[in-house]
Amino acid sequence: MSIDQAASLREWLPKDQLKKLTFQGITLNDCLDFEIYECWFRQSMALGFTTPVMDF
């Protein structure tokens, strides 16, 4: 995810949707449910986000 996309997601996302998770003894901050990310992703694609989303 690009920096612009991350900023767009944070602006769109209600603050109470971010979660703190512990996985295998590691604390992960600023997590969210995949369904919420997917909803944002579909909306951002409909609006024509032009930067690459997946660069693996």
C-alpha positions in Angstrom: 0.0 0.0 0.0 1.4 3.4 -0.9 1.7 6.2 1.6 -1.1 8.1 -0.2 -3.4 5.1 0.0 -2.6 4.6 3.7 -3.4 8.3 4.3 -6.7 7.9 2.4 -7.7 4.8 4.4 -6.9 6.6 7.7 -9.0 9.6 6.7 -11.9 7.4 5.6 -11.8 5.1 8.6 -13.6 5.9 11.9 -11.1 6.0 14.7 -12.8 3.4 16.7 -12.3 0.7 14.0 -8.5 0.4 14.7 -7.6 -2.5 17.0 -4.6 -3.7 18.9 -3.9 -7.4 18.4 -1.4 -9.8 20.0 -0.2 -12.6 17.7 2.4 -15.1 18.7 3.6 -12.8 21.5 3.9 -9.7 19.2 1.6 -6.7 19.7 0.3 -5.3 16.4 -1.1 -1.8 16.6 -3.5 -0.1 14.1 -5.1 -3.3 12.8 -8.6 -3.5 11.2 -10.9 -6.2 10.0 -10.4 -7.3 6.5 -14.0 -6.6 5.6 -13.5 -2.9 6.5 -10.3 -2.7 4.4 -12.1 -4.5 1.5 -14.9 -1.9 1.6 -12.5 1.0 1.5 -10.5 -0.7 -1.3 -13.6 -1.2 -3.5 -14.6 2.4 -3.0 -11.1 3.7 -3.7 -11.0 1.6 -6.9 -14.4 3.0 -7.9 -13.0 6.5 -7.4 -10.0 5.7 -9.7 -7.0 5.4 -7.4 -4.1 5.4 -9.8 -1.2 4.3 -7.7 -0.3 0.6 -7.6 -1.9 -1.2 -4.7 0.1 -4.5 -4.6 3.8 -4.4 -5.3 5.1 -7.8 -4.3 
